[in-house]
Amino acid sequence: MSEQNFVAVARVEDVPPGTVKAVDVGGRSILLCNSKDRIFAVENQCSHAEEPLACGRIRNGWIACPAHGARFDLETGEAMNPPAKDPIAIFAVRITGETIEIAV
């Protein structure tokens, strides 16, 4: 089993509670989400509408697509309601000091 490669993407202060921050990692848009006293990292694209999730509502561990309201669990990436059926990609997160790192 190979060890995950973590890269620094932002500072903790860049993502206050209840907010999101889009970052680019290797040409892929990743959304950092601060919800439930935790930082999550998910793909910044709805699996249904292929719309960016960055403008979506974030609440209690989920984010909603701004296009059709599909919700995704920030921990698992699973679609929580229609019209989305497919999950979104999630990424492991670790905090080192004040730096947010994600596995790529």
C-alpha atoms as one frame of an Amber mdcrd trajectory, in Angstrom:
protein
   0.000   0.000   0.000   1.515   3.331  -1.016   1.613   6.329   1.267  -0.551
   9.266   0.257   1.193  12.356  -1.068  -0.082  15.452   0.746   0.322  18.953
  -0.689  -0.166  22.282   1.085  -3.139  24.158  -0.404  -4.176  26.899   2.056
  -3.955  28.206   5.590  -6.585  27.351   8.196  -7.459  31.059   8.502  -8.323
  31.102   4.758 -11.380  28.897   5.391 -13.361  30.257   8.372 -16.231  28.152
   9.790 -19.193  27.924   7.399 -17.180  28.959   4.334 -15.537  27.343   1.320
 -12.390  28.064  -0.670 -11.614  26.712  -4.135  -8.009  25.713  -4.775  -6.305
  24.339  -7.880  -4.248  21.173  -7.456  -2.649  19.788 -10.574  -5.241  21.385
 -12.843  -8.145  20.050 -10.753 -10.476  22.360  -8.829 -10.800  21.207  -5.210
 -13.184  22.820  -2.726 -12.121  23.205   0.896 -15.194  23.317   3.146 -15.225
  24.240   6.829 -18.263  22.577   8.390 -18.937  20.903  11.739 -15.580  22.124
  13.145 -13.703  20.278  10.423 -12.086  20.967   7.049 -13.237  18.750   4.184
 -11.913  18.609   0.611 -14.201  17.652  -2.275 -14.205  17.979  -6.032 -15.569
  21.400  -6.996 -18.086  19.988  -9.458 -21.605  18.630  -9.086 -21.863  15.058
 -10.374 -25.271  15.841 -11.894 -25.100  19.310 -13.428 -21.298  19.558 -13.743
 -21.617  22.976 -12.115 -19.041  24.343  -9.639 -20.103  23.770  -6.038 -18.176
  26.806  -4.739 -21.302  29.009  -4.709 -23.448  26.334  -3.075 -24.904  26.429
   0.435 -22.858  24.659   3.077 -24.552  23.359   6.227 -24.042  20.635   8.882
 -21.672  18.460   6.854 -23.156  18.870   3.377 -22.926  21.208   0.405 -25.733
  21.933  -2.070 -25.250  22.484  -5.788 -26.352  26.016  -6.698 -27.911  24.777
  -9.974 -30.484  22.208  -8.842 -30.036  21.887  -5.074 -28.504  18.408  -5.051
 -26.743  17.869  -1.734 -23.497  16.007  -1.160 -22.124  14.622   2.091 -18.765
  16.327   2.691 -17.286  13.305   4.460 -18.243  10.579   1.968 -19.006  12.532
  -1.226 -22.295  10.614  -1.537 -25.276  12.288  -3.205 -27.957  12.875  -0.566
 -30.925  13.722  -2.799 -32.034  13.938  -6.450 -31.353  15.002  -9.065 -27.788
  13.845  -8.269 -27.205  10.100  -8.066 -23.436   9.795  -8.353 -20.990  10.794
  -5.610 -18.363  13.505  -5.920 -14.673  12.840  -5.296 -13.342  13.470  -1.795
  -9.759  13.975  -0.664  -8.021  13.204   2.627  -7.203  16.351   4.623  -4.636
  16.946   7.316  -3.722  20.078   9.220  -0.023  20.677   9.843   0.423  23.669
  12.111  -1.747  26.301  10.408  -1.510  24.742   6.942  -4.240  22.709   5.243
  -2.850  19.807   3.223  -4.780  17.427   0.983  -3.856  14.042  -0.438  -3.468
  13.874  -4.194
